[in-house]
Amino acid sequence: MDEHMKRRLDKQKQLFKQLGIQLDALSIHEKQFKNKMRGYDPDEVDAFLDEIIKDYERFYANIADLMDKWQEQQATIRDLKNAPKPAADFSGLDRRQLEDIVKQLEYSVRQLKVRLRPENDYFPE
């Protein structure tokens, strides 16, 4: 077994252990069954176990991908929480001027929506 595959299986084993999953792809692959009279067909059992191994590999890939995405989102959330807040100074404006600014911004947003997607169904008010 090459080094890359060994590291991947070790990483998979650690993740599955954290999740409380007892079997990993390698332990399924290495499982040996005793032959008894009137037992199951060993080739059929091996073929079925190979399918299970493929599913385990897919589960591991999905779990690892989701964990990576979750960690990225956690980092993004942490960065957003720590980002400096822009300071807006409205102290020199009275209420009427602020209302005019808000109306102008609302109008600009409506115009952008119309330009981007003229269908009204996409942007409910």
Beta strands, then each sheet from edge to edge (+ up, - down):
end
